[in-house]
Amino acid sequence: MHEISLVRNIFSTLEHEFPERMDKVRGIYLTVGLLTNLHPLLMQSAFDAVLLDEPRYNKTSLHVKVLPIKIKCAACGAETEVQQYKFICAECKTPGNQVIQGEEMLITQVEFEDTE
């Protein structure tokens, strides 16, 4: 299950970026593209499994947003959301392979406990 290693890498990245604030992390927000094949339910299961090994993060929650695949047409320049994995321009019906969205995996937000 590669999701567990991804979750561990996310925590490692955050520990590197926020070493003095990791005990205050309450929410981790990811944006993942459909082509990454990262499913929110599997990521949540992996996240829960990592929390069993890392109880210091048990107040942290995971939020995953999945982005659709979008391509840019080389022929007409139109941007098209790919439906059913058919990489065809919606405007001119030309096949395309210039993916402009759908391959990303980003930590888009980290939420910390309010200390006031």
Buried (B, 14 or more C-beta within 10 A) or exposed (E): EEBBEBBBEBBEEBEEEBEEBBEBBEBBBBBBBBBBEBBBEBBBBBBEBBBEEEEEBEEBBBBBEBBEBBBBBEEBEBBBEBEEEEBBBBEEEBEBEEBEBBEBBEEEEBBEEEEE
